[in-house]
């Protein structure tokens, strides 16, 4: 589909804790919770804000993270340790589906609700707003619509492609005039959006830190050509640490309290329920405002309605020092990754310019926290004092307006013209094509003489958005043989000292 002929371009940021859709968000709420009811209610599946009244063990949450098989297995192992059960034993109320196919089913069910909402809301907006008459005359299934989805930096290519197949199963792209693409990663989209919010000049370098619910993504970009075009100057990176890590740390504190009071009878998932309670989430979101960091400030979290509990409900008292501990443990991991990427970038061999960061832009849900901003500023200032620091004099900026919307804005900005905003990428993986080495026998039949692996893109290579990587493949076809074939593409993540030339080496 020609992008210039589109009627609508819709970007979707499928988040760990919240999901953004753009345009058409409700005026009061700009993000919808990424939550799905486990059971149908009145014949319908509740999702998003409809799940607010449900108990924690009646809804699925944080399922986006589990699409990565490695993360899914880690969570199953952690649950087995916490509950004293094998990973194959079922536990009622667990937020971790036992099978990957169930995780994918939940994602499809949630995305289906998102698609239904978009397909109903957008036509209503067009009818009531000042859109062109030509667009008003079209039905939803006749509009030329492009859906662009972001993906986490932490996802490997196979996980991203699996996600795209789930998006299609959910209904996106089901009409002939609709299409689905995977756009920029969350780190790249945040960088593109962030570059719009600062007074960036030619050859300025920007480090984007997008700290969200489940991940923190980092990307370096350079502003070039005195126009709003960017190029990556270092492979993007991400860590599986976001605001949900704070929840996990709080749950650990609760588990420690329970261990010290063995006479109190509580279910095995009580700590998790406490960490997901509205009271705690409200405390977390407000931490860092005014006097909330003072050691004397106290908070309480109530978890009620439990069968076979010692009491009908529990109130958990905590002070700001304990909440600060949860934040600081999470931030230590973010700081460590920032330090690593700065060191890598400083040593990164760039033929265009020496490495010096002019702006550091902090965005995302966790990134909008006043406490997070203060601590990251303090940390970056300490790095700036080091010898040969690449952040000396860098301006630290927190996205103030719609901090949680930077990804969808970046996606749309990159797709709005034929010229990509982000014109150059730096490969963060290695890609190859497996080539069959064929020979022709005396009877003219095609015989396989082996295969080789041709690495076309290597970690750290610069990739131009408008210049695809191509390879010429010659096949000898027997007259009576099949005229269709499949080429095999191989993927290896990260920097490698050696790339295999055949399967035996791999």
C-alpha positions in Angstrom: 0.0 0.0 0.0 1.3 3.4 -1.0 1.8 5.4 2.2 0.9 8.7 0.5 -2.5 7.3 -0.4 -3.5 6.4 3.2 -6.6 7.7 4.8 -5.5 7.0 8.3 -2.2 6.0 10.1 -2.7 4.6 13.6 0.2 3.8 15.9 -0.2 1.4 18.8 2.2 1.1 21.8 1.4 -2.2 23.4 2.8 -1.7 26.9 3.5 -3.9 29.8 1.2 -2.1 32.2 -0.7 0.3 29.8 -1.4 0.4 26.1 -1.4 3.6 24.0 -3.5 4.0 20.9 -3.3 7.2 18.7 -5.4 9.0 17.7 -8.7 8.7 19.5 -7.8 8.3 23.1 -10.4 9.3 25.7 -9.9 12.8 27.0 -9.7 11.9 30.6 -7.4 8.9 30.2 -4.6 8.7 27.6 -3.6 5.1 28.4 -5.7 2.0 28.9 -4.5 -0.6 31.4 -3.0 -3.8 29.8 -5.3 -6.0 31.8 -7.7 -8.8 30.7 -10.3 -10.7 32.8 -9.6 -14.4 33.0 -13.3 -15.3 32.6 -16.1 -13.7 30.6 -18.5 -11.5 32.5 -22.0 -11.4 31.1 -20.8 -13.2 28.0 -18.1 -10.6 27.3 -14.4 -10.4 28.1 -13.6 -7.5 30.4 -10.4 -5.5 29.6 -8.7 -2.3 30.5 -10.6 -0.1 32.9 -13.5 -2.6 33.0 -11.2 -4.8 35.2 -10.8 -2.3 38.0 -13.4 -4.0 40.2 -11.9 -7.5 39.7 -9.8 -9.2 42.3 -6.1 -9.7 41.3 -6.6 -13.4 40.8 -9.4 -12.8 38.4 -7.4 -11.0 35.7 -4.3 -11.4 33.6 -1.6 -8.7 33.8 1.9 -8.1 32.6 1.4 -10.7 29.9 3.4 -8.7 27.3 6.6 -9.5 29.1 5.9 -13.2 28.9 5.8 -13.3 25.1 9.6 -13.6 25.4 10.1 -17.3 26.0 13.2 -16.7 28.2 11.3 -14.3 30.4 8.3 -16.7 30.6 10.6 -19.5 31.7 12.3 -17.3 34.3 9.0 -16.3 35.8 7.8 -19.9 35.9 11.0 -20.9 37.8 10.6 -18.0 40.2 7.0 -18.9 40.9 8.0 -22.5 41.5 10.6 -21.4 44.1 8.2 -19.0 45.8 5.4 -21.5 46.1 7.4 -24.6 46.7 5.8 -26.3 43.7 7.2 -27.7 40.5 6.6 -25.5 37.4 4.1 -28.1 36.1 1.8 -27.8 39.1 -1.1 -25.4 38.7 -1.8 -22.6 41.2 -5.1 -20.8 41.2 -4.7 -17.1 40.8 -1.3 -17.1 39.3 -0.6 -14.3 36.8 1.8 -16.6 34.9 0.2 -18.9 32.4 1.8 -22.3 32.4 2.1 -22.7 28.6 3.4 -20.3 26.0 0.4 -21.0 23.8 -1.8 -19.7 26.6 0.3 -16.5 26.8 -0.2 -16.0 23.1 -3.9 -16.6 23.4 -4.2 -14.0 26.1 -2.3 -11.4 24.0 -4.6 -12.1 21.0 -7.7 -11.7 23.2 -6.5 -8.4 24.6 -5.4 -7.0 21.2 -8.8 -8.1 19.8 -10.5 -5.8 22.3 -8.1 -3.0 21.3 -9.0 -3.5 17.6 -12.7 -3.6 18.3 -12.5 -0.4 20.3 -10.4 1.4 17.6 -12.7 0.1 14.7 -15.7 1.5 16.5 -14.3 4.7 17.9 -12.4 6.1 14.9 -15.5 6.1 12.6 -17.4 7.9 15.3 -14.7 10.5 15.7 -14.6 11.0 11.9 -18.3 11.5 11.8 -18.3 14.1 14.7 -15.1 16.0 13.9 -13.9 18.2 11.1 -12.6 15.5 8.8 -13.0 15.7 5.0 -16.3 14.8 3.4 -14.4 12.2 1.3 -13.3 10.4 4.5 -16.8 10.7 6.0 -18.3 9.0 3.0 -16.1 5.9 3.5 -16.9 2.9 5.7 -14.3 1.5 8.1 -13.5 -1.5 6.0 -13.0 0.7 2.8 -10.6 3.2 4.4 -7.0 2.8 3.7 -5.5 2.3 7.1 -2.0 1.5 8.2 -1.4 0.1 11.8 2.1 0.6 13.1 3.2 -1.3 16.2 6.3 -0.7 18.3 8.3 -3.6 19.8 10.5 -3.6 22.9 14.2 -3.3 22.4 14.6 -6.5 24.6 12.8 -8.7 22.1 14.8 -10.7 19.6 13.7 -10.8 16.0 11.8 -14.2 16.3 9.7 -12.8 19.2 8.9 -9.6 17.2 7.7 -11.7 14.3 5.6 -13.9 16.6 4.0 -10.7 17.9 3.2 -9.5 14.4 1.3 -12.8 13.7 -0.7 -12.3 17.0 -1.6 -8.8 15.9 -3.0 -10.2 12.6 -4.9 -12.9 14.5 -6.5 -10.1 16.6 -8.1 -8.5 13.5 -5.6 -5.8 12.6 -5.1 -5.9 8.8 -8.1 -8.2 8.1 -9.5 -5.9 5.5 -7.9 -5.6 2.1 -7.4 -1.9 2.5 -5.7 -2.3 5.9 -2.1 -3.1 6.6 0.1 -3.9 9.6 3.8 -3.1 10.1 6.2 -3.3 12.9 7.7 0.1 13.1 10.5 1.5 15.2 11.5 -0.2 18.4 10.3 1.6 21.6 13.8 3.0 22.1 14.0 4.4 18.6 10.4 5.8 18.6 11.1 7.5 22.0 14.3 9.0 20.6 12.6 10.4 17.5 9.8 11.9 19.7 12.3 13.2 22.2 14.4 14.9 19.5 11.3 16.9 18.7 11.0 18.2 22.2 14.5 19.8 22.6 16.3 22.5 20.7 18.6 20.1 18.9 21.2 21.4 16.4 23.1 19.9 13.6 25.4 17.0 14.7 24.0 17.1 18.2 23.9 13.7 19.8 20.9 12.7 22.0 20.6 9.7 24.4 17.0 8.7 24.9 16.2 6.8 28.1 12.6 5.5 27.9 11.8 3.9 31.3 8.4 2.2 31.1 6.4 -0.4 32.9 8.4 -3.5 32.1 11.5 -2.3 30.3 14.0 0.6 30.0 15.1 1.3 26.5 18.1 3.3 25.5 19.0 4.8 22.1 21.7 7.2 20.7 20.8 9.3 17.7 22.5 12.2 15.9 20.7 15.1 14.3 22.0 15.6 10.7 21.6 17.7 7.6 20.1 20.7 9.5 16.7 19.1 9.1 14.7 16.7 11.3 16.5 13.5 10.2 18.3 11.3 12.6 20.9 8.5 12.4 21.6 5.9 15.0 25.3 5.9 16.1 25.2 2.8 18.4 23.1 -0.4 18.6 20.0 0.3 20.6 19.8 -1.6 23.9 17.2 -2.4 26.6 16.9 -4.1 29.9 13.9 -5.9 31.5 13.6 -3.3 34.3 10.8 -0.8 34.6 8.2 0.3 37.2 7.0 -3.3 37.7 10.4 -4.0 39.2 9.4 -1.6 42.0 6.3 -3.8 42.6 8.5 -6.9 42.8 10.8 -5.2 45.3 7.8 -4.2 47.5 6.5 -7.8 47.3 9.8 -9.0 48.6 9.5 -6.7 51.6 6.1 -8.1 52.3 7.4 -11.6 52.0 10.1 -10.8 54.6 7.5 -9.5 57.0 5.4 -12.6 56.6 8.4 -14.8 57.2 9.0 -13.0 60.5 5.4 -13.7 61.6 4.7 -17.4 60.8 1.6 -17.4 63.0 -0.2 -15.2 60.4 -2.0 -17.3 57.9 -2.0 -15.8 54.4 -2.1 -17.2 50.8 1.1 -17.7 48.9 0.4 -14.8 46.5 -0.5 -12.3 49.2 2.6 -10.2 48.6 2.0 -9.9 44.9 -1.6 -8.9 45.6 -0.4 -6.2 47.9 2.1 -4.9 45.3 -0.7 -4.6 42.8 -3.2 -3.0 45.1 -4.5 0.5 44.2 -3.1 1.9 47.5 0.4 0.9 46.7 0.2 1.9 43.1 -1.0 5.3 44.2 1.9 5.7 46.6 4.4 4.6 43.9 3.1 7.2 41.4 3.2 10.0 43.9 6.6 9.2 45.4 9.0 12.1 44.9 6.3 14.8 45.1 6.7 17.4 47.9 7.4 15.7 51.2 6.8 12.1 50.1 10.5 11.2 50.4 10.9 12.3 54.0 11.7 9.4 56.3 8.8 10.1 58.6 6.1 9.9 55.9 3.9 6.8 56.3 1.7 4.9 53.8 -0.7 2.1 54.2 -1.9 -0.6 51.8 -5.1 -2.6 52.4 -5.7 -6.0 50.9 -9.1 -7.4 51.7 -11.5 -10.3 51.1 -9.4 -13.5 51.6 -10.6 -17.0 52.3 -9.0 -18.8 55.3 -7.0 -15.7 56.2 -6.2 -15.0 59.9 -8.3 -11.7 59.5 -10.8 -10.5 57.0 -8.4 -7.9 55.7 -4.9 -6.6 56.2 -3.5 -3.1 56.4 0.2 -2.9 55.6 2.0 0.1 57.0 5.2 1.3 55.3 7.3 4.4 55.4 9.0 6.4 52.7 12.4 4.8 53.5 11.0 1.4 52.5 9.5 2.8 49.3 12.7 4.6 48.5 14.5 1.3 48.9 12.3 -0.2 46.2 12.9 2.7 43.9 16.7 2.7 44.5 17.1 -1.0 43.9 15.3 -0.6 40.5 17.3 2.5 39.6 20.6 0.8 40.3 19.9 -1.6 37.4 19.0 1.4 35.2 22.1 3.3 36.2 24.3 0.3 35.5 22.9 -0.1 32.0 23.3 3.6 31.3 26.9 3.4 32.4 27.6 0.4 30.2 26.0 2.0 27.1 28.0 5.2 27.6 31.2 3.3 27.9 30.4 1.3 24.8 29.4 4.4 22.9 32.6 6.2 23.9 34.7 3.2 22.6 32.5 2.8 19.6 34.4 3.4 16.4 32.6 6.2 14.5 34.1 7.5 11.3 32.0 10.6 11.4 32.7 12.3 14.7 34.0 11.8 18.2 31.4 10.8 20.8 29.9 13.5 23.0 26.3 13.5 24.3 24.6 16.9 24.1 21.1 15.9 25.4 19.8 13.1 27.6 16.0 12.8 27.4 14.1 10.8 30.0 10.6 9.6 29.1 8.1 6.8 29.8 5.9 6.1 32.8 8.8 5.4 35.2 10.7 8.2 33.6 8.0 10.7 34.5 8.6 10.2 38.2 10.1 13.2 39.9 12.3 11.0 42.1 13.6 9.1 39.1 14.5 12.3 37.4 16.3 13.7 40.4 18.3 10.5 40.9 19.3 10.0 37.3 20.3 13.7 37.1 22.5 13.2 40.2 24.0 10.1 38.7 24.7 11.6 35.2 26.4 14.6 36.9 28.7 12.2 38.8 29.6 10.6 35.4 30.2 14.0 33.9 33.0 14.6 36.5 34.9 11.6 35.3 38.0 11.9 33.1 37.2 12.0 29.3 33.4 11.8 30.1 31.2 11.9 27.1 28.3 13.4 29.1 30.2 16.5 30.4 27.9 19.5 29.8 25.0 17.4 28.6 21.5 18.8 29.2 19.2 16.4 31.0 15.5 16.8 30.0 12.4 15.1 31.3 9.5 14.9 28.8 6.9 17.0 30.6 4.0 16.8 28.2 2.5 13.4 27.5 5.6 11.6 28.7 3.9 8.3 28.4 2.9 9.0 24.7 6.4 9.5 23.3 6.5 6.1 21.6 3.3 6.5 19.6 4.3 10.1 18.6 7.7 8.8 17.5 6.0 6.0 15.4 3.8 8.5 13.6 6.5 11.1 13.1 8.7 8.4 11.4 5.9 7.2 9.1 4.3 10.5 8.1 6.5 11.1 5.0 8.3 8.9 2.5 11.6 10.0 4.0 12.2 8.2 7.3 13.0 10.4 10.2 15.5 7.8 11.4 17.5 7.3 8.2 20.3 5.2 9.5 20.2 2.3 12.0 22.9 0.3 13.7 22.4 -3.4 13.6 22.0 -5.0 17.0 22.1 -8.6 15.7 23.6 -10.7 12.9 21.5 -11.9 9.9 22.5 -14.5 7.3 20.9 -16.5 4.5 21.6 -20.2 4.3 22.7 -20.9 0.8 22.4 -24.4 -0.7 25.4 -25.5 -2.8 23.9 -27.5 -5.7 25.3 -29.5 -8.5 23.8 -31.0 -11.6 24.1 -34.8 -12.2 24.4 -36.4 -15.6 20.7 -37.0 -15.6 20.1 -33.3 -15.2 18.6 -33.8 -11.7 19.4 -31.2 -9.1 21.7 -32.6 -6.3 22.6 -30.9 -3.1 26.3 -30.7 -2.4 26.0 -28.9 1.0 25.2 -25.5 2.2 26.9 -22.3 3.5 25.9 -19.4 5.7 26.3 -16.0 4.1 26.2 -13.3 6.8 24.8 -10.2 5.1 24.3 -8.0 8.2 26.6 -8.0 11.2 26.2 -6.5 14.6 27.3 -2.8 14.5 26.7 -2.4 10.7 25.1 0.8 9.6 21.8 0.1 7.8 20.2 2.8 5.6 16.4 2.9 5.8 16.0 3.5 2.1 18.6 1.0 0.9 17.6 -2.6 1.5 20.1 -5.3 2.0 19.9 -7.6 -1.1 21.5 -10.9 -2.2 21.4 -12.6 -5.5 20.4 -16.3 -5.4 20.6 -18.6 -8.4 18.7 -21.9 -8.4 18.9 -24.7 -10.9 15.4 -26.1 -11.4 14.6 -29.5 -12.7 11.9 -29.5 -15.3 9.8 -32.0 -13.4 10.7 -30.6 -10.0 9.0 -28.0 -7.8 9.1 -24.4 -8.9 8.6 -23.0 -5.4 11.2 -23.0 -2.7 11.9 -21.4 0.7 15.0 -19.5 1.6 16.2 -19.9 5.2 17.3 -16.9 7.2 19.5 -17.2 10.2 19.7 -14.8 13.2 22.2 -14.5 16.0 21.9 -11.8 18.6 24.6 -9.5 19.9 28.3 -9.1 19.1 30.1 -12.3 18.1 33.8 -12.9 17.8 33.1 -15.7 15.3 30.1 -16.3 13.0 29.6 -19.9 11.8 30.0 -20.6 8.1 27.9 -23.8 8.3 25.5 -25.5 10.6 28.2 -27.8 12.1 30.1 -24.7 13.3 26.9 -23.2 14.7 
